[in-house]
């Protein structure tokens, strides 16, 4: 699948695992999260976010103002 991987710099694109497609857009492992999807084209999204804790809270509650 199309994509790029430069160790320590960037991983971006699509890969295929035994369980489905995974989309990556990671430049900083310390700021990346894994979003598991159901009934979608991709099984997982592995992406960078600005604030890991806030992103996880927002995704889990659906409330962008949750603290």
Number of C-alpha atoms within 10 A of each C-alpha: 8 7 12 13 14 9 8 10 10 15 20 17 16 17 14 12 9 5 9 11 17 20 21 22 19 21 18 14 14 10 14 20 18 14 14 12 12 8 6 9 11 17 17 18 18 19 19 19 17 9 11 14 12 16 17 15 15 15 11 10 11 11 11 11 9 10 8
